[in-house]
Amino acid sequence: MIRKASITLLLAQLPIFLLIFLFFSFEVVVNPISYLINASGHVSIIFLFITLFSSRIIFLKKFLDRRILGLTSFFYLIIHILFYYFDNNFILSYMIDDLINLSFIQIGYFAFILFLPLVFSSNLKAKIILGNLWSSIHKIIYLIVALSLIHYYQVIKADFIYMYFYLLLSLFVLVKSSNIQKHGS
């Protein structure tokens, strides 16, 4: 168990180094804050998928801790939101205006809000207290993935290759989930 947690935490820290590198490589990118917003969003989505795959692929199940992966996805979501706030100079009126007028911001916030029950119930004590309800709450991850992909789709302008890749991953998760439910493994 300690080994799984150590490997997962190591994996979780790798994107931080990438984001730090991107932060100090401003001359490479025209709009570095926008680039960091996009990069942290990608990392959060990738960790969402790794979280889903970690219960479906034996190799990942053996070496990765699913709870830490989910919390890592949330951590990068928080970084994504903080970069967005930074891009808006933490001016609340700008962010409220975006929330009212931009559907991709609304969908992003909705996904964030749906993520909160998963984060707060991701410990053993909450799992015991919630009983069977815990499993139902954690199925919200599928809605979060769908909303995250819609959010991403509405943001992108031309680079659809990642979107196609994410959709392919989603299809794989759905197929694997249906096989698990049919066969019980």
N, C-alpha and C positions, 0 to 999 in steps of 0.2 A: 504493500500500500504506500509506504514511504517512497519507494522507487518510482511508482506511478506518479505521485505528486511531484517529485523532483523533476522527472522528465517533462511533465506537463508545464511546470513553472518555467523551466528552461525554454520550452517552445513558446510560451506566452511572452517571454521577455525579448525574443528576437525582433519582433516588429518595432519595439521601442528604439532599438539601435537604428533601424531603417528610418524611422521618423526623425530622430535626432540628426542623422546624416542629411536627410532632405532639408531639415530646418537650416542647417549650416551651409547648404549648397544652393543658396538663393540665386546665384548667377546662372544656374542650370535651367531654372524655371522662370517663366514670365511673371506669374502670380503665385508666389510661394505659399501664401496662406490658403488660397483656394486649392492648391495642390495638396497641402496637408489635410484639409477638410476631406478631399476625395480619398486620399491614401488611408486615413484613419477609418473612413467609412468602409472601404474595401476590406481592411483588416478585420473590422467588426463582423462583416458578412462572412468572411472566410472562417473566422472562429465559430460563427453560428453553424456553418456547414460541418466543420470538424467536430463540433459538439454532437450534431445529429449522426455523423458517420461513426463516432466513437462507440455507439451502442450497436452498430450494424456490421462493422468490419472487425473481424476477430483480432487482427494485428493491432488496430487502434484500441480496441477494448482492453487488450492485454497490457498496453504500455501507457495509456493516457487516462487521466482522471476527468470524467465527464463534468463533474460539478465545477472544477477549476476552469475547464474550457468554457463553460457557459458564463462564469463570472469574468473571464478574460474578454469574452465578446462584449459583455456589458461595460467593462473598463474601457475598451477602445471606443465604444459608443459614447461614453462620457467624454473622452478625448475629442471625438468627432464634434460633439456639441460645443465643447469649450473652444475649439478652433473656430466654429461658426460664430460664437459669441464674440471672440476676439476679432474676427473679421468685421463684425458690426460694432466694434469699439465698446462692447457691453452696454450699448444704448438700448434701453428697454423698449422705447417707442418704435425703433427700427424692427426689433424682433417681433413685437406684437403686430406691426404692419405686415411683416412677412407671414406670420401665422394666420392672419385674416385673409390675405390675398393670394398666397401661394399654396397650391394643393400638395406639392411635394413636401413642403415644410409641415403641413397638417398631418400628412401620412407618417412622416418621420417622428413627429412628437407622439402620435398615437402608438407607433411601434415602441417608442421609449417607455411610454406609460404602461403598456402591456408587459414590458420586460420587468417592471418593478416587482410584481408578485413572485416572479421566478427568483429574483435576487433575494428577496426577503424570506423566501421559503426554501432556500438552498442549503440549509443546515439540517443536521440530524434531528434536533429538537423540534423544528417546525414540521419535519416529515412525520414524526411521531404524533404530534398534536393534531395535524391535519388528517392523518390516516389515509383513507381512500381518496379524499379530496385532493391530496398532494399530487397524485398522478394526473388528475384532471387539470389542475392548475398548470402543470408542467407541459401539457399538450398545447398550451398557448404558443409554444416555440414555433409551431408550424405556421400560425397566423403571423407571428413576428417575422419569420422568413419571407412570407408572401408580401407583407407590407414593406419590408426592407427592399425587396426586389422592385416593387411598384415605385417606391421612393427613388431608387436608383435609376429606374427606367425614365422617370419624369425629369431627372436631373441631366442625364447624358444628352449630348447634342449629336454626336456623330460616331463615337467609339462604341459600337454595339458588341464587339467581340467578347468583352467581359460579361455582358448581359446574356449572350448565348451560352457561355460557359456556366454561368449561375443557373440558368434554366435547365441545362443538361444535368447539373448536380441536383437540382430540385426533383427532376424526373427520376433520377437514381434513388433519391431518398424515398420518394413515393412508392416506387416499385419494391424497394427493400422493406418498407413498412408494411405493404400489403402482404408480402411473403411472410413476414414475421407474424402477422395476425392470422394468416391462413394456417401456417405450420407450427405456430407457437414456440418458435425458437429465436 
